[in-house]
Amino acid sequence: MKFLKHFILLVITSTTVFLSCSTVPLTGRSQLNMIPNSEMLAMSYQQYDLFLKENKISTNKAEVDMVKRVGGKIEKAVEKYMRDNNLSSRLSGYNWDFNLVENDQVNAWCMPGGKVVVYTGILPVTNDEAGLAVVMGHEIAHAIAEHGNERMSQQLLQQVGAVGLMVAMKDEPVQTQAIWMSVYGVGTQVAFLLPYSRTQESEADHLGLIFMAMAGYDPYEATAFWERMAKSGGATPPEFLSTHPSYETRIKDLNDWIPEAMKYYKK
């Protein structure tokens, strides 16, 4: 009887995990996404609205217009890419928004549902509109690839297991919310996405390069941006100690992907 219970539990767990797998656009990597999209979007919109209320939106019209212009172009590129690849359903419930926040951090992020924030501190490094497209394309790619859902799913599975997950999602929204906060790190005064894995970072680089090219920005600007980041970022830990690819690895990978991205590029 004990063996039978363990077998049934194993079958239920395996089936739940199998049914919760999806595929990352472009790379084709299988990933674990166990959180309903409606739940992800609801939490995203709530936290995004709270962040905007408690942080100062830039009043620099030229810079604000640039952020919204680049965001709008990448939004259209993403929608076309997803439509061309029969993935439009993954954008269901998206409500795109692009904001520039007064903050000296060299930072930008995108929450599920297309909620994008750029910090003024990154603008000296982006240098111009094309550089900004590199950053926004990369951050939006994280959302399109559902990397946040993947990280939350991994944490939930580790904490409660596949069977317990069903209970957690239904009866313990506070627990789910806590895991959201641990993944996205959104607070009253600061918001940041906790480090993605190197695999996820590379996927966002690759997919973001395609998005910026489709939006009409030269893919070669991506390597130029990361070269500037390398110069301004100071000392970085060895790659094997970091969740992010080294600048050298990142630039090499981008150079390898540029010929592919150029096929999408239209001035």
TAMONOR-V394964 format. One record per pair of residues at least 24 apart in sequence whose C-alpha atoms are under 7 Angstrom apart, sorted by the first residue. I is the first residue (numbers start at 1). J is the second residue. Records with the same first field share a line. If there is no record, write none. Layout:
# TAMONOR-V394964
I=J / J
This chain:
# TAMONOR-V394964
13=162 / 163
16=162
17=162
24=145
25=145
26=207
27=203
31=150
32=150 / 153
33=149 / 150 / 153
34=153
35=149 / 153
40=112
41=112 / 113
44=111 / 112
51=188
54=188 / 189
55=101 / 189
56=101 / 102
57=100 / 101 / 102
58=100 / 101 / 102
64=100
66=129
67=98 / 99 / 100
68=98
70=133
71=98 / 136
73=215
74=137 / 211 / 212 / 215
77=211 / 214 / 215
78=211
109=139 / 192 / 193
110=139 / 140 / 143
111=143
112=143
114=140
125=228 / 229
126=225
130=217 / 221
131=221 / 222 / 225
133=212
134=212 / 222
137=208 / 209 / 211 / 212
138=204 / 205 / 208
141=204 / 207 / 208
142=204
147=200
151=183
152=179 / 180 / 183
195=243
196=243
197=243 / 244
198=243 / 244 / 245
201=244
206=257
209=261
210=261 / 264
213=261 / 262 / 264 / 265
214=264 / 265 / 266
216=265 / 266 / 267
218=265
219=258 / 261 / 262
220=258
223=251 / 254
226=251
